[in-house]
Amino acid sequence: MTDSDQPDAAPQPRFRVSIVPVTPLQQNCSIIWSTETKQAAIVDPGGDAELIIGAVEELGVDVSAIWLTHGHIDHVGAAGPLKKKFGVPIIGPNAKDQFLLDSIETDCGKYGIVGGTNVTPDRYLNEGDKVELAGIEFDVYECPGHTPGHIVLVQPDDAFAFVGDVLFCGSVGRTDFPYGSTDDLIESIVQKLWPLGKQIQFLPGHGPVSTFGQERLNNAFVADSVLGIDED
């Protein structure tokens, strides 16, 4: 069989994601990297910096940035140490979460997280911004409710999103903090995420991956049937 007779090989994905569960809260720290260049970003490094560093070394990727979806300690506890280790910028969340980033050192002891330092991002993120990894752009959406400055990162062409603690498989983020808002959270999900399409696969801050379509069917808090939304 000649080359021209061989069936086309499946295209290689533009990026891959490895989940590194960290802290006693088993937060989904993620390492995303370009399959072409091996350039990588660490998303929501909540703690256990040495564990994350070990995963980076095992993957053989080159970290170029740290991306934060929001300011809670279990998502940012290792951001400072990793910035120092890799010499890379911290990008995100929105500036409204800086008060949480200023309390990392205070909060570490409450949640069994060691070595965290307060951080100020090199770049805050706002609605309509983009973050880029080896030419792959993620769109930024402001999705408050869980925290005031929570953002979500979406790659529309690859139908993939990092949603932090906005949405989970079967649930949604907590809003019982003094700065939380259930109304804002539901509005963020329905007005910002659902219009992106049911095909979007999302990686939440805790638990398994899911799709927007699956959550619109079965999520006990934001399913279409729960909210009285007519199917598209």
C-alpha positions, -999 to +999 in steps of 0.1 A: +000+000+000+014+034-010+012+064+013-016+078-008-036+046-002-034+048+036-063+062+055-058+096+070-045+095+105-066+112+132-054+147+137-033+153+168-050+175+194-035+210+197-032+207+234-034+182+262-043+186+299-030+167+329-049+170+362-028+171+394-051+168+425-037+189+452-044+199+489-067+181+513-096+196+492-084+176+461-085+206+439-080+200+402-047+218+395-041+214+357-012+215+334-021+224+299+005+222+271+008+225+234+014+192+217+035+210+191+058+231+212+055+216+247+049+252+260+027+249+291+006+268+316-003+257+352-040+264+360-051+270+396-021+256+415-039+253+449-009+239+469+016+210+470+041+229+449+066+201+449+040+177+436+031+201+407+068+206+399+073+168+398+044+165+374+058+192+351+092+175+351+076+141+343+056+156+314+088+173+301+070+206+294+082+242+295+060+263+319+054+298+305+026+311+328+003+304+357-034+310+351-058+316+380-096+314+378-103+329+412-086+338+445-095+310+468-066+295+487-072+260+474-067+273+438-038+297+444-018+284+474+012+274+453+011+302+428+038+323+446+062+294+450+057+283+414+062+318+400+095+319+419+105+284+407+097+289+370+101+326+367+068+330+349+039+355+352+007+350+372-023+358+349-058+362+364-082+363+380-101+396+378-089+424+401-120+420+423-105+389+439-073+407+450-086+408+486-085+370+486-050+369+471-039+392+499-050+366+525-032+335+512-007+334+541-035+338+567-057+311+551-030+285+545-031+272+581-069+269+580-068+244+551-036+225+557-018+242+529+019+248+534+042+274+520+017+297+503+025+334+499+003+364+491+004+373+454-005+401+431-010+389+395+012+403+368-020+407+347-056+408+358-082+394+334-114+411+322-144+401+301-133+399+265-096+394+272-077+364+259-049+343+273-026+326+248-005+294+249+017+287+218-008+304+196-039+288+211-062+315+225-087+311+254-115+336+257-120+352+291-155+355+307-162+372+340-184+348+360-190+362+395-211+346+422-187+321+438-162+350+442-165+386+428-136+382+405-140+347+392-132+342+355-137+313+331-113+304+302-129+289+270-112+276+239-142+276+215-126+258+185-116+229+207-148+231+228-130+231+261-132+253+292-116+258+326-145+268+348-129+268+383-156+266+409-184+282+389-199+248+377-193+212+386-205+178+374-239+178+391-235+209+412-224+245+413-200+266+433-207+277+469-222+311+474-225+312+512-195+334+516-201+371+527-191+381+491-210+353+473-242+356+453-264+328+442-282+351+417-249+362+402-237+326+399-268+314+382-267+344+358-231+337+351-238+301+341-270+308+321-260+340+304-222+334+299-217+296+297-248+281+282-247+303+250-213+288+242-229+255+233-238+222+248-207+205+232-183+224+255-164+200+277-154+216+310-128+209+337-141+221+371-120+230+401-131+197+418-144+164+406-148+149+371-151+166+338-185+171+321-202+190+293-225+220+294-251+199+276-249+172+303-254+198+330-283+213+313-299+179+314-290+166+348-276+193+371-297+196+402-291+234+404-290+247+368-306+221+346-330+236+321-359+218+338-349+232+371-347+268+359-376+266+335-356+271+304-370+258+271-347+235+252-330+251+222 
